[in-house]
Each structure stands twice: as C-alpha cells, then as structure tokens.
C-alpha cells in the first residue's frame, strides 16, 4: 500500500473529528435497510463493514496489514495496524470516540474531509450497525502507547472503556458474534469471504490481507499483490490465450479522481469489465464506466486510421472494440455520489470526463509503444465487426422470414393466454417428451412451455454470428422478447419468471450449465433483474399403498421411507414401500410434474443471482472454455462435493 501519508498526522485524528449526524435507531427492527438482508448475504456484509474501515486506513497510508479470523463458533475478529479508533472524549458528546463510533449511527471520521481523503465507508453506518446486530462486540485499540478495551452487547455498552496496560504500535481489533435473533444463517462461508478479501488485495497493491479459518482443522491464506489490478486482470483472464502478453496499465491523479486502469485482450468472445469506486464494486457501472467505454472506442479507431490499418471512413463500434477484453478500472473519488441504496452506480458527472481524458492519453501511448499488440487488438476488433455484420444480416433475414410467415414467436412455443409479463412464466424444458408432459400439466393461463431439443450451443466458445445461427438459441431469444447484447431491452421481456427445467442427471446438469452460460454472457440483465430461476424436480417418489411422497434429496427419501415403516437405511421394498428414482422429467406424468415442479403452492424454485461477477465470469471460463486443464482442476477440487452422480 502507498506509504505516503496524507497531510493529517496520526496525532491529529481525534474524537472531535467524528461528526454525529443521527442517533442509532431501528437497526435491530429493520436490519435489511442497513445490510441488505438477514440471510447469508447480510451475515457476510457485517465482515465487509469492519474490514472496510481497516482498508480506509490503508488507503489513507496508515495501515499495512489486515487480518480476518473466523473462529470455531463463527464469531469474527478483524485486526489492523492502522492508527486505532480515537479514545479521547468527544468535545460535544462527552463520551470516548470509540464508543461514539460503535453506538451512534452516522458517526464516523469519514465525514471529515481532512481525516480520510477517500473512503469506502462513506455513510458512516458500518461498525455501529455491526455492533447493533451482534450478540456481543469487543474492541481493542492500541494507541499512544496504551491498550484500550470496551465491550458491547446487542449495540449497548456493557463496560466502560478501560486501559489494559501498555502496548507497542497502533491498531484496532474488533471481535463480534452475529445475533441468532436477527440472522437466519449463522455459518460463514470461507469461499465468499476469501473472494472479497482477494479482490480487496488486488485493489490495494502491496497491502497484506490475511484470512484465518479456525474451523475444520484450520486454514490460513495471505493475499498480497504488488502488481495490483494488473495482476487482477491476469487472474480474471484465466486460461484464455492473450492477444498481447503485456497488460496495459496506468495510474494517474486528476483533480476529480485518482484513476487506475489495467486491461488485456484475449482470444475469447466475451467482455469482462469490472469497475470500482473507493474499493466498492460498482456492478451497475456509472459515469466512470461511460468515460472508459467512450475513450476505448475513440482511441482504437483513431489509432487504426492514423496508422492506415483501415480507411478514414471505416469505424469500429463499442461492442467490436470490447470483444475479448478483460479490464479493471479503479477510481478513488473524494465525494462520490452513488445512485440508489446499494452504492453500485457512480453518479459524479465530472468523473466521466476525467476517466475519458486519462484513458485517451494513456491507451494511445500504449498502442504507440506496442505496435504489435495494437495490431493484434485491432485485428481482433475487425473480426468482431465482421461477425457482428453477419449476425445483423442473419437477424434481418429472420425478421423478414417471420413477417412473411405472419408470426414472430417460435412454432414449438406453447404460450400462455395472459399477456401481463409480471404474471407470466416461461419454462425452458429439456426434450420433447418432458415438454409434452409440461404442456399438459401446466396452467395455460400464465405458464408457457418452450421445449429445447438436445444441448444448446456453448456460447463461451462462439462468436455472435454463430450464436444467432443456432435454432434453439434463436427460439429462446424470440420467446423472451428482450433481444441480446447491444439490442437488449428489459422492457421487452414477455415473462418475469424464466425457469430452467432439466432432468436430474449429468446431461440435465450440462444443459442447465449451458443455459446459465448463455444468460450470463448474452443477457446478464435478466439475472440482475431476478427473472432467471432453476426448477427443482424431485429425485424420488416414495409410495406405500395410496400414500405417496416426493423427495428432493436422499435424506428426505430416507425420512419418508422410515415414516412409512421401511428400513432406517432408506430401503423399504420388503415392507411394501416402493421407491422410484426419477432420472428424467419424461418419467413423470403431467399431473405429477405439475404437483412437484410447476405448482407455485408446492414447488421449490431457486432464483439465480450473481454475487460476484468477476468470480462468476472466471468460473464460466474454466468450466465452458476451450482449455481442458482448468476444467480438470475444478472437477478434481470439487468432486468430493458431488451427490447423485449418474454414471
């Protein structure tokens, strides 16, 4: 991390700089307002809030190491070697600075421009919310040669701030245990925390970030990337062969923002761009992304014309120049304006111009200094343009054909009668046999069925023209109604629930993965809008006489067998309990399919969500890309978690 300290010396960071905006209210009554949810996502958000405070110290130049520990009881400790939260009395509130930060909402040093030039925890709600939603929280502070300690229980002070003795160095250590009265999930995922901490290490080059898991035999991992986001680009690109070996990287400081960019092109067909503001992942983009896209298109076109690669009248579109691009843009803004509660879209218009100017200048310099790389990038973009033109012609032809035939919906779609998209569901069903059962078993009012024959094209390995020439994909795009890529319009969606319904076997899992790859790469907005679901057909039917139960797991099957008088091990044939294992949807008759998988009152469906776009992109590349070795590694690593393997 940068060693330059800002104008503030640590001795000047005092309780007086913690400004109080509003008292702590209703956090325990309405936790979702502050951390998004009380499920696993909210549980992990608690850790991010505490870690973000430590990262802010690192961005200010005062912290070089942050350690997060998951204890055996799923309590958490976050420790840093920053300046330590102030312990002196606040001039107006007359309580120690640490107590103010822990017990009052919107109290923090982030509101004082001199204390933190830039920070991720801009709303100042972080650690007080963590305190309010924890059974207990203990804080230890090393400051001015002494060690201080205070304990809180469910947000209320349990002990006064005490001096425990002398201490070397400075820093803050926060230990908390999430409250079972608040959270529906209390077990931390090592992988989820690891992914976020790794991301933070990439974004803060030279900072040591450590993750320790004391559960299940213990685990210890240290992240440090001296190459910062340039290393992040290499990590995200994964096994895809690079068009140019050298990553284009620059950092510069402008009055509006500090800007850091790394990019590299590969031989794949997907764009993989990630933007951050003050370490916050801006999933919805914003002004910095707009500036980046404009500069990329302009600079590459200018270079190609200037060097005679193509004529002055020719031009590449934004989609052409972003095919095969892996890019990370990280900006640090003093007073960012985020649109919405989620802090995922940057609204500062001045940042757009700053990013655009910086990228124009530095990318042009990179292309001039690396002519071989420049030619590779432009040739890649020209190939994308030719494929896009072929795809446009194919689309136009398809439209003409549809209008001549008097209808645009695919013939095999059994549509529903209701036209309100918010009420309508589309089932993407594997095979004609299951499609037939689904058509007979459905509620025709609001449930539409589109049978898919065989496995659809793997879009991870195909360009847009090839994708659009695939009959099954064209049928899906037409039925859904939004278009794809640059033509995508969420308002055109004909269904607000699109359910992937495949067999519970290896082939079904493969088809499901192909469909998820298609949606993630070509229509990610459908996933973000919460329109994509996975149907959960049962694995077993357990029957004794007129009694029958459908089981979705082996454990459920064994419980039903036991209840009906069968053996404890799940075997019940000898005692009149019959067990049927469903390998395919086609084995169920229409009323069984309706009862188990399609009836909203009894079915189980899983909504598809993108928790981390970078990790998801990397996973799809490993599973569905051209390279065999990363896929083999993934299978070997995860084979132990496989259940119901069909061989």
MITORSE-207023 format. One record per atom (N, C-alpha, C): x, y, z. Coordinates in pm, whole numbers, plus 50000, padded with zeros to 5 digits. Last residue first. Example, Ala and Ser with C-alpha at 12.3 -4.5 7.8 and 13.67 -1.06 7.14 Angstrom:
2
512854977550708;513674989450714;512905000350787;513194943150780;512304955050780;513204967050780;
REM end
This chain:
647
476174575948645;477194570548554;476674558148482;475374603148824;474724593648733;475764588548634;475654611349159;476374610549032;475754599548946;474584621749405;473724616049300;474404615749163;476914648349464;475934638649513;475144633549393;480174661849514;479154656949421;478244646849488;482304670149662;481014675749698;479854670149614;484584659049555;484154653849685;482774659049727;485084673649324;484474660349311;483914655249444;486434697649326;485044697649374;484364684049370;489004692849228;488864700249354;487464698549414;488494680048987;489244672949091;489044679349228;487164700848850;486464688248877;487164680648990;489204720248832;487944723348901;487224710448942;491124706648680;491454711048816;490184713648897;489714703848438;490134691748512;490424695348659;489514730548367;488284722948392;488604710548474;492184737448323;491444744048432;490164736548468;492714718748099;493384717648229;492634724748342;491344726347863;490924714347937;491464714348080;490094755847719;491204749447788;490724738047878;487764767547620;488484757947535;489524749847612;485134769947877;486104774947779;486824763647706;483514761548084;482964760947949;483934765547840;484884763348330;484004751948303;483674750348155;486384787048313;487054774348346;486204762348306;484404805848248;485544804048159;486214790548183;482774804048470;482234800148339;483364797648240;484614814348662;484114800648672;483564795648538;484984840648582;486144831748587;485704817148589;482404850048620;482994850148486;484164840448478;482174847448898;481274840048809;481864839048670;484114865548985;484284851449016;483414842848924;482964889348884;484324885348845;484544870448868;480444891049007;480524889348861;481904884448817;479094877149274;480374883249237;480614880649089;476434868949276;477014875149395;478274882949359;473864867349081;475314869149061;475844876449184;471324841849106;471864855049141;473354855449113;468364825249038;469774826449002;470234840649030;466184810349269;466484822149188;467984822849163;464724778949256;465894786449303;466124798449212;461674764849376;462484770249267;463614778749325;459494739749455;460684746749505;461444751749383;455844738249468;457164736749404;458254743749483;453344744149578;454104732749632;455534731649578;452204766549461;451904763849603;452794752949663;452894766249192;453514776249280;453274773649429;453604736949027;452544743349106;453184753249205;455784724048916;455234735748848;454164743148927;456704701549054;457694710548997;457134723548942;454674684749161;456014685049223;456874696849179;452294688349015;452264688049161;453644690449223;453164686748746;452514698748798;452634699548949;454144660748739;455044671748707;454484684948760;451784646448792;452914645648886;453884657248864;450244652648567;449774657348699;450874656448804;451834641248351;451574655648363;451144660248502;454214616948485;453044620448406;452684635048435;457734613448453;456584617948533;455404620648441;459694607948278;459184596548354;457964600348438;460594631948179;459664624348095;459074612348165;462544639948350;461224645948367;460164638148290;464594612448465;464184622448368;462794627648395;465004596548680;466194601148608;465844612148510;463664590748989;463414597548862;464734601648798;463174560949150;464204571249126;463944577448990;460804550149377;461074552149234;462084563649220;460164526249613;460944538349586;461214539149436;457584513349817;458234513749685;458944527149665;457114493650088;457404507450050;458164507349918;456824467650180;455744473350098;455944487850059;459054458650298;457934462150386;456854469550310;460954455150106;460444443150174;459224446150260;461624481550029;460884472749937;460224461050010;463124500150160;461824496550218;461024486750137;465964516950262;465454505650183;464144501050243;466854535950434;466234540550310;465714529350222;467724525950670;468754529250571;468164533750437;465554518750816;466194531350851;467224535750748;462874504750613;464124504050689;464734517750710;459394516050646;460514509350580;461744509250668;457264530350743;457524517150802;458624509450735;456974555450662;456014545850607;456284531550654;459114567750782;457774571550826;456714561450780;461184557350626;461114554050768;459694556250822;460664569850384;460674555150391;460474550650537;461014596650459;459684592050414;459584576850424;463774596650518;462804600350622;461404595250586;464914589850273;465074580850387;464074583750498;464184612650121;463724599350082;463774589850202;465654632450253;464184632950255;463594619250222;468224623450183;467844624350324;466314624550339;468264626349911;468344612749966;467894612650112;465804650949807;467154647049847;467114632649899;463224653149744;464144661049661;465604658349696;460464631249717;461674635349790;462654642149696;457034628749759;458114631449664;459304637149741;454884602549866;455634614649896;456714616249790;451764585649916;452934588549833;453554601949875;449454559949993;450344570350045;451474573049945;448184538049907;447734550749850;448574562649898;450994517749933;449554517949912;449134530949844;453544538449944;453074526450014;451554526850009;456324554349788;454904550649787;454654538149870;458254580949681;458164570549783;456684567249803;460214591649424;458804590249465;458754578549561;463014614049391;462414601249427;460904602549451;463754639249311;464634628149272;463944614649293;461664665349171;462054655749276;462974644949220;462954695649018;462114683549014;462574673749123;463194727149048;463754716149126;462824703949122;464214752848818;463184744148875;463864732348945;465804782748857;466044768648827;464964760448897;465304815048699;465134805448808;465514791448761;465594849348626;466024835748593;465944826648716;464974875148709;463994868148625;464354853548599;466464894648840;465854883948919;464824875848842;467944913148711;466554916948740;465834906348823;470284898848671;470304910048766;468894914348805;469374881448471;469774875948602;469734887048707;468904899848268;467794891448314;468104885348452;471434910348222;470424918948285;469214911148334;472864891648077;473084892348223;472044900848295;472664877847820;471534885147880;471714886648031;475104866147748;474344873447648;473194881847705;476354854147974;477164861047873;476344870047780;474244843848128;475284852048192;476064860248089;472754828747942;472154840448008;473214849648067;474734809247868;474094817847769;473524830447834;475234797248115;476334803948044;475754813747942;472724785948161;473214796348251;474354804248188;472734766947951;471734777647953;472164789248044;474874750748031;474924757447900;473934769047897;473854741348276;475064749748275;475204757248143;471684726048183;471444737348273;472644746848273;473084706748039;472174715847967;471894728148053;474394694148254;475174700448147;474314710548071;472264684148401;473154694048464;473954701548358;471304665648213;470454676848256;471284687948318;473424647748206;473064655148085;472224667448120;473344638148473;474524645148424;474194653548300;469994645348604;471124636548575;472264644748516;467294654648631;468204654148746;469324644148720;466444674948343;466494662248416;467514662948529;465354709648381;466084698748315;466054686248402;464204740248340;463704727548396;464354715848319;464464773048422;465214762448354;464804749248419;462124798348385;462554787048468;463244776548382;461614831148421;462094821748320;462744810248395;459364855148492;459964843148551;460334834048434;458374874648341;459224879048450;459764867348533;458114875947989;457904868048111;458854873448218;458824892647792;457444887747786;457084879447911;460754921847789;460604908247846;459134904147849;461174947547708;460594938447610;460344924447664;462534960047909;461094962947898;460404953547799;465174953647864;464444946147968;462934948247957;466734949847573;465834959447639;464944951647735;469604945947371;468824941347486;467994952847545;471304951347169;469884953447141;468994950247261;473814943947259;473544958247243;472084961347214;472574913847396;473744922747386;473294937247366;469284906247258;470504903347334;471564914047309;465664907347317;466864908947235;468084905647319;463444901947470;464274913447509;465364916847408;461884878747421;461444891747370;462314903847400;461574851147462;461784860047578;461464874547542;461264841047199;460214838847300;460334848747417;463684848947078;462404853647025;461304852347130;465544835047235;465614849647225;464274855247179;464734808247187;464704814047322;464674829247316;465174805746910;463824803546964;463694809847104;467914809646898;467024819346833;465604818146888;468744786447030;469024799547090;468104810247030;467924766846849;467384766746986;467574780347053;469444773446615;467974773746614;467384774646755;472124794746572;471654782846643;470144783546664;472934818546477;472534808746374;472034795746437;473764832846692;472454836246636;472014826746525;476294821446732;475264820446836;473884822446776;477644829746508;477404815346526;476294813146629;477754857246557;477094852446435;476734837646446;479164859346805;477754862946798;477054857546673;481284830046857;481034844246827;479544846446806;481894806147120;481314810046991;481134825146981;482374795047367;483344792247261;482844797047124;480294801647526;481624805647573;482664803947462;478044789947429;478334803647383;479694808647430;477414759947311;478214765747419;478674779647377;474084754247197;475474758047168;476154763447293;472104729947382;472284742247304;473774745047286;471394696047336;472184705847410;472384718347324;467934686747255;469384684647268;470064695647347;465484710347211;465954697447163;467464696547178;463344723947445;464634725647376;465154711847338;460034737247466;460924725447470;462214728347392;458604760847646;459444760347526;460354748147538;455514770847775;456494760047767;457264761147636;454014793148015;454384789947876;455484779447878;451444800148235;452674792348218;452884788748071;448974812548270;450174820648290;451494813148266;446954794748166;446724809048183;448004817148187;447624768448175;447754775348046;447574790548058;449494752848396;448344761648398;448484770548275;450704719848281;450804734048319;449444740748340;450524694248175;450374696148319;450284710648363;450944695747901;449664690347950;449434693748097;453494706747891;452394713647821;451034708847873;454944687348030;454824700848087;453674708448023;454804665847853;454214664547988;453964678348049;456204677347636;454824672947620;454114671847753;458724681347750;457964692847702;456494689547686;459544655547787;459234663447907;458424675747869;459794650247507;458974641847594;458554649547719;461584668847401;460184669247357;459264661447450;464044685547616;463474674347540;461994675447510;463904705647891;464814696747818;464014685647748;462334737247880;462264723147920;463154714647829;461784766248024;462684760847922;462914746247959;458814782148093;459624770448128;460464766348007;457904814048186;458344805948071;459214794548122;455114831048324;456294822648344;456614815148216;453504862648407;453794851248318;455104844148350;452994885548541;452244873748584;452684860948512;454504904448417;454734902548560;454034890148613;453444905748155;454714898648180;454974895648328;450214899548064;450964907848159;452254900548197;448754882047911;449794889747842;450594898847936;447594848247933;447754861347997;448894868847926;448004824147798;446964833247750;447064847247811;451284812447692;450194813547789;449204823947739;452484790547425;452424802947502;451264802747600;454604768247340;453204767747384;453024779547478;456784769347074;456414775947199;454924774147225;457304759946824;457204749846930;456894755947067;457424782846659;456304773646648;456174764046763;458324814546805;458694801246754;457524791446761;456714844646691;457044835346800;457364821546744;455894859846477;457314860146511;457684850346621;453924855546179;454064854946324;455524854046362;453844854945899;452714860545973;452804859446123;455804848545732;455044837245785;453894841745875;456874873345690;456244866545576;455354855145624;457974878445939;456864886845895;456124880545778;459994858745943;458914858446043;457714866445996;461634867345737;461004854145728;459804853345823;462494891745841;461734891545715;460944878445703;463894882446067;462744891346084;461844891145960;465924867545946;464974860746036;463714869146055;467264887845815;466664877045736;465594869945819;468174902346033;467274908745936;466514898245855;469874883246149;468714888246222;467674894246127;471794880445948;471024868645989;469754872846064;472814906445949;472154901445828;471274889345861;473944906346206;472884915946172;472094911246050;475904886646179;474784884346272;473624893746241;477614899446004;476984886845961;475774883846049;478364920346172;477654923446048;476924911045995;479714905946367;478524913646406;477674917146283;481854896146222;480894886646279;479594893746316;483144920346165;482664911946054;481604902046104;483764928646426;482894936946342;482304928646228;485544908746505;484284910246578;483274918146495;487624914446331;486944901346321;485584901946391;488294939446435;487784938546297;487064925246275;489284932146687;488084940446678;487464939846539;491594917946608;490554911246687;489224918846676;492974938846488;492574927346406;491454919546476;493414954546716;492564959746608;492094948546516;495094937946868;493824942746925;492884947046813;497294934746694;496524923046739;495154926946791;498194961146674;497704954446553;496844942246591;499004965046941;497964973546881;497344966746760;501094946746966;499884945047048;498724952746987;502854958946786;502414945146763;501124942246840;503324984546900;502604983246772;502114969146742;503574999047167;503454984447145;502694981647016;503515026347169;504745019847218;504745004747194;500955031747075;502125036947001;503395029447039;499425019547276;499325014747138;500525019247056;500145035547499;500415021147499;500405015547356;499165060647418;500605058947443;500985044147438;496465055147413;497135059347288;498645057347300;496095050547685;495905039447592;496575042647458;496605076347790;497485065147825;497315053047734;494635093847669;496065096847671;496925084347689;492155080847706;492585085447574;494105087147569;492185078147986;492275066147903;492705069947761;491985105248066;493115097048110;493295084848021;489545113547950;490805120247913;492015111547947;487765096048082;487865096047935;489185102147890;488075103148350;488435089648306;488655089348155;487135129748339;488475126848389;488955113148341;484505127048246;485485134348166;486915131148207;483415112148467;483365107148329;484445113748243;483595128348687;484505116848679;484535111148537;481545146548668;482905151348642;483905139848628;479245132948747;479455135348603;480885139748572;478755108148974;479535120448955;479875122748807;477425083749018;476695094448952;477495107148925;477915049048998;478515062049027;477815073048948;476275023249153;476325030949028;476815045049060;476045010549396;476675002949287;476685010449154;474765014949647;476105020449619;476785013049504;472195007849709;473174997149700;474595001949674;470415028949705;470905024249835;472095014849823;471135052349430;470445041449499;471125037349628;474215062349309;472785062049282;472175049949352;476635080449487;476165067549438;474665067949419;479095102549453;477635102249466;477165089149403;482155107449634;481365100549532;479865101449560;484385127549706;482975127549747;482115120749641;486895117649604;486765123249739;485315122849788;487525086649455;486855099549445;486625104849586;489325065549266;489155070049404;488695084449401;488715037649052;488855052049074;488645055149221;489685012148848;489525015548989;489735030649004;488884988448615;489015002948635;488735006048782;489974961448436;489624965948571;489914980948580;489184938648175;489554952148216;489114954748360;489464920147890;489404918948036;489964931948092;487854915647580;488544925047671;488364920747816;486484902347384;487714896247433;488494905047530;485214932147252;485174917547246;486514911847291;485364959447240;485364953347374;485264938147371;485194968046982;486494970247049;486534964247189;482524960846923;483634954846849;484944956046927;481014977147090;480974962647113;482144955747043;481565002246972;481994999347109;482024984547139;482644996746626;481685000446731;482264997346869;484985011646405;484605000246488;483635005046595;484935024846071;484965026346218;484495013546285;486055041845771;485695029745847;485695032645997;487015064745660;485565063745674;485125051545756;489765060645649;489245071145736;487745069945761;490515024745650;490315037845588;489665047645686;492875007645873;491695008445787;491465022845744;495565012045917;495064998245927;493704997245859;496795036945922;496395031345793;495915016945798;497295049946152;498355040846105;497975033645976;494965064446188;496255071646181;497355062946123;493035044646212;493005053846097;494365060446077;493835032246450;493705024246328;493695033146203;493705053646633;494995047146605;494935039546472;490935059246633;491915069546592;493245063246554;489895034846733;489555039346598;490575049646547;491025035646991;491355024546900;491025028246755;489875059447095;491335057947084;491725046946986;487035054747088;487665065947016;489145063646992;486705032047251;486225032147113;486955042847031;487855041047496;488325028947428;487975029247280;486265063547561;487695065247532;488265053147457;483755052047611;483895062147506;485355063547464;484365035047829;483875029447702;484075039347587;485155053948027;486065043347981;485645038147844;482815068848065;484035075248017;485035065247960;481155048648168;480775055648044;482005062247982;482475042848406;482395032648301;482035038948166;482065066548546;483445062348517;483475051948406;479235067648569;479945077548487;481385073248453;478215032848578;478075047048612;478975055548524;477865000248709;478655009648629;478475023948675;476664982448870;475804988948770;476544999448688;478694974749040;478124964848948;477324971348836;481254986349166;480114993349107;479514984548997;482624977349458;482374971749326;481104978149269;484684999649627;483314994449616;483104989749472;487165012049627;487104997649659;485704991649653;486495037049514;486915036049655;486755021849709;484835019949275;484995033549327;485315032449475;485394998748993;485365000849138;485515015649169;484404975448739;484724989048782;484544990548933;485284952248494;484874954248633;485334968048678;484574933348204;484984946248260;484434947948401;484804913547977;484904910748120;485434923248190;483194900847691;483794912347758;483744909947908;483984871347499;483204878547600;483964890847648;485484855747338;484494864347272;483704872847370;489124850447353;487714847147378;486794857347314;491714858047335;491114852347215;489674847847235;492044890147504;492314875847487;491544870747366;493594920447617;492684913347527;493074898747518;493624939547916;494304929947828;493244922947743;494174966348150;493374958948051;494244949947966;493744987948424;494524976948366;493624969648267;493925019348586;493305010848485;494274999948441;493045044348812;493935032948789;493215023548692;492905077448925;492435067548828;493485056848807;491475099549149;492675091649122;492215079749038;489575128449039;489705114549088;491115109449067;489645155648980;488345149349004;488465135449067;492325162248936;491585169049044;490285161849081;494095130748895;493455142648840;492665149348952;496705108648863;495915116548958;495395128948889;496985075248734;497245089548729;496315096648826;498305045048609;497615051948718;497955066748708;497995017648376;498455031048415;497715035548539;498644990648156;498354995448293;498815009848309;498154963447960;498164978047953;497744983248090;500204935247989;498964941648033;499144956748020;501734917847726;501874928447825;500504934447859;500844899847528;501334894847657;501334905647764;497854899847343;499134906547368;499574903047510;495914880647353;496234886347221;497584893547229;496204851147557;496214865747542;496544869747399;493974823647601;495234828847545;495144843847521;492404817647913;492214822047774;493514827947720;492624811048178;493354802648083;493214807247938;492324843048325;492394828548343;493194821748235;491534868948349;491644863348213;491744848248219;491754873248623;490424872548562;490464866248423;494564873848653;493764864048727;492404862148661;495184895948495;495734882848460;494944871648527;493814915648643;493434912948504;493934899148460;495314915048879;493894911348883;493414907748742;497724925548804;497674911248840;496234906248841;496794951348775;497394944748658;497424929648681;495994958449029;494934954648934;495494948848804;498984947949187;497664953849197;496704949049091;501524938349214;501134942849080;499734948649076;501594929249468;502364941449441;502054947049303;499304915649652;499574916949509;500284930149482;498514891949885;499294904149864;499654904649717;496904872250118;496814878449985;497664891149984;497124841550280;497584855550278;497544860750135;495334818650479;495684823350346;496074838050353;494694789450654;495334802650661;495744806650520;492654768550851;493094772550717;493624786750727;491424741051051;492154753551031;492594755950887;489794720151119;491224717551104;492054729751073;487204733651124;487534722151039;489034720351013;488024768251194;487104756751190;487694745551105;489554790351173;489914781151281;489024768751284;490904806850913;489684799450947;490064788951051;492104838250819;492354826350902;491014819950935;493494858650581;492244852250622;492584839350695;495064889950531;495174876150579;493784871150618;496654911750322;495334908150374;495344893250406;498954936850280;498814922850323;497414920750381;499264957550000;498644955850131;498524940850160;500194959349741;501184959749848;500604957949987;497294975349612;498564968349590;499524970349707;494274970849632;495164978549720;496544972349718;492974953349468;492664967649453;493574976649536;493844928449555;494164932749419;494014947949405;492644928949809;494114928549799;494564932849659;489944928149740;490474940049809;491994940649802;489854902149632;489544913749548;490104926549609;490364887349862;491304886749749;491124898949658;488064893250003;489354897750056;490434897349948;486104880849842;486064895349865;487414900549914;486934853649849;486794860749721;486824875849740;486834847850126;488104847250053;488034855049923;484094849050178;485004858850240;486334859550166;483294826950020;482714840249998;483634851050055;484794805750133;484974809549992;484464823549964;483854803050393;485264806750371;485454812050229;480884814650514;481494807450401;482914812350381;479634811350846;480374819050745;480954809950637;476454806250971;477724799650937;478394807250823;473954815751015;474994820051109;476364814051079;470914827650890;472104819550859;473234824650947;469134845350982;468614831950954;469754822350923;469714869151243;470134862551119;469554848551105;468584877451492;468494885951371;468684877651244;469104860151690;467754866051689;467504873851560;471774854851666;470844844751613;469394849751613;474074879451579;472984875951669;472004866251601;477604874551535;476284878151483;475164872151569;480104886051737;479374873751706;477964877751660;483364901751701;481904902151717;481304888551681;486154921951759;485634908151761;484134908951785;488644942451631;487214941551658;486804926851652;491364961851689;490964947751681;489504946951723;493624985551557;492284982651608;491974967951588;496755003251632;495864994451556;494534992451626;500325007051692;498945011951691;498075001951614;503114999851919;502465001951790;501045007251804;502714982652227;503584987952123;502784989651995;501184991652538;501164984452410;502124991152312;500174987052884;500974993352778;500924984852651;496714982152983;498154982553007;498864989352892;494044985452952;494514972352999;496004972253029;491705009253026;493085007852983;493604994753041;488295007952908;489315005653011;490695005352947;485125021052869;486425019752804;487495018752913;482665001253048;483295013953012;484615011152941;480574975552910;481634980053002;482114993852957;478414975552741;478404966152855;479464969852958;476384995352538;477644994752613;477514985452733;474524978352290;474514986452413;475844984552487;474534960852078;474614975052049;474684984152171;474564935552198;473424939652113;473354954852099;476964947652408;476074936252389;474794941152319;480444956052413;479054959852390;478234947252371;483494965652572;482574955152528;481154960752516;486854977652523;485454980152560;484584969052501;490224987352592;489244976852565;487844981452604;493594997052497;492265000152549;491284989052510;496945000652565;495964991352509;494624993952577;499265027652478;498385020252569;497445011052492;500715043352300;501455035152396;500605026952491;498815055352132;499605063752225;500235055552338;496955025652102;497105039652065;497895046952174;495074998852019;496445002452058;496695016652008;492034986152125;492714996652049;494104998952107;489464962952085;490744965952150;491484975852062;486074955752135;487064963152058;488304965552145;483484932352093;484574937352177;485584944352088;480094926052093;481204931252014;482244936552112;477474901552093;478464909952162;479464915052060;475514896951908;475264893352048;476214901152137;474964922951664;475804912451723;475394909651867;473804944851556;473304931951510;474134920251563;475144967151657;473714965651688;473214951651657;477684963551540;477524962851685;476064960051722;477074968251274;477634955251312;477434953251462;476334995051301;475324985251259;475784971151295;478765006351366;477665007351464;476554997451430;480295002051138;480624994351258;479524995351363;478635017650918;479245004450924;479334997751058;477755042350866;476835033950942;477505020750981;479065060750703;479325061150846;478425052350929;478975062250435;477735065650503;477905065450655;481445054350331;481055068450325;479835072050406;483675034650331;482585035450429;482025049450440;485715040150155;484605031950108;483415033150201;487255072350097;486945060750180;485795053050119;489735098150083;488765089450017;488475077750108;490785112850298;490585119350167;489575111450084;489945114750625;490035105050515;489775112350383;490345139550757;490705126850821;490895115950716;489385160150602;490815160050635;491275146950695;486675156750577;487495155250456;488975154450487;484645138350778;485655148850786;486635147050672;483205115850749;482535128150708;483505140050712;484665095150848;484565095950702;483925108950656;484675091451117;485665100751064;485535103050915;481235090151238;482505084551189;483415095151133;477965081751271;479055088451341;480345082251292;475685068851176;476185080751105;477185088651189;474645057851498;474575056651353;475015069851290;476555050151776;475745060451710;475815058851559;478275031151879;476885031351928;475995041651860;480875032651780;480245019551795;478755020151827;481595059351784;481615052251656;480845039151663;481385063752062;480545071151969;480445063751835;483425047852154;482055044852196;481045051752104;485635060752041;485335047052002;483885043452037;485635085952170;485405085052026;485005071151982;483925086852489;485095083852406;484725082252259;481685115152536;481995100952551;483185097852462;480785141352484;481385138152614;481505123152642;479795154152266;479045142552316;479545137652451;481665174652216;480255178152246;479485166552307;484285162952202;484085176152264;482635179452298;484835129652310;484315138252204;483935151652267;487825119052468;486415122952479;486035132152364;489905094652295;489705106752375;488225110652374;490265074152124;489745070452256;489505082752344;489955066551772;490225075951882;489555071752013;491125034951653;489985044151668;490275053551785;494275032451493;493455029551610;492335039651622;495835035051267;496065044551377;495315040851505;496445000351176;496245014451145;496445023051269;496684972951163;497744980551230;497684995251187;493724953251247;494584960851155;495654968251234;491484925651257;492564933251322;493394940551217;488524910651329;489224918251224;490234927251295;486964880451407;487884890851453;488534897351332;483804865051462;484784870651369;485684880551441;482224833151529;482454847251561;483634851951475;481994806351477;481574815851372;481494830251421;483304791851663;481864794051688;481274803951587;485944792451576;485214779651570;483714781351590;486374823351384;486594814551499;485684802251490;488014837251127;486714830851156;486984821051269;489774867451105;489754853851160;488314849251181;491664888950908;490294884950945;490334870350990;493974914850913;493754900550935;492334897950979;495894936950729;494554934750784;494354919650795;498624959650711;498144945750722;496774945250787;499224986250697;499904977450601;499414963050607;498025019350728;497845005250762;498504996650655;498085045550642;498465042750781;498445027950818;497085055950403;498525054450418;498995050450556;494485056450336;495005069050389;496505068150417;494155030150270;494105039950162;494645053550206;494255019450532;495315016150436;495355026250322;491895029450636;493165033350700;494345030650606;490165015750468;490205030350461;491485035750526;490584989950561;491064993350426;491135008450408;489254991650806;490704989250804;491304993150668;486644995350714;487265005550799;488785004250800;486244971250576;486314983850501;486934995050582;486004952850785;487214952550701;487364965650625;483424959750872;484574961450963;485874961850883;481904953950643;481834967250704;483034969750794;482424927050594;482914937050499;482914951050560;481094914850807;482564914050800;483104925050708;478434920450736;478974925250864;480504925550861;478064906150502;478194920750493;478754926650623;477574880650583;478914883650533;479154898650522;474864884450659;475854879250755;477274882850711;473664891650419;473784901450526;474814897450629;473894866650285;474474878750227;474684889450335;472464848450441;473924847150432;474564859950379;469934871250566;470374857950523;471904857850517;468894895350606;469334888350727;469734874050695;470024922250385;469184910650420;469694904650551;471074949450381;470514942750264;469594931050294;471874963850595;472834953850544;472244945450430;469864982750640;471264986550659;472254976650599;467394972050599;467634985550548;469114989050549;467444948250742;467574947750597;467854961350535;466854954651008;468264952650968;468474952850817;464794968351176;464814967851029;466234965850976;465354964751446;463994962451397;463954960851246;468014971451471;467624957651503;466204954551454;467864998151394;468714988851318;468294974451345;466445018951517;465695008651441;466554998851364;469085042251539;467675038851556;467245027551465;471505061851672;471295048051626;469835044351649;471185096651564;471315085851661;471055072251600;473195114851330;471895109651372;472105098351471;475725126451301;474625130851215;473275126651271;478665137051446;477435129751472;476325135251383;482015132651344;480825141151344;479565132751358;485085131351468;483965122351444;482675130551458;486945149151547;486715148151403;485615138251368;487185146151817;486505158051767;486205157551620;488855124451854;487405122351865;486615134151811;491435127851599;490925127851736;489415126151734;494225128451438;492965121151422;492395119251561;496675139051491;495595148651464;494245141951447;498445118451511;498105125251636;496955135051618;498885111151248;498005102751330;497575109751458;498545140051040;499385131151119;498465123251210;497315148450723;496985145550863;498035136650928;498195147950461;498625158950547;498365156350695;498995112450421;498375124950382;498695135450488;501995094050359;500895097650447;500315110950401;503045069650143;502915084150162;501745086950254;502895043550089;503485046950218;503385061850247;500335023549953;501115035849946;501635039450084;500854988150000;500005000050000;500895012350000;
REM end
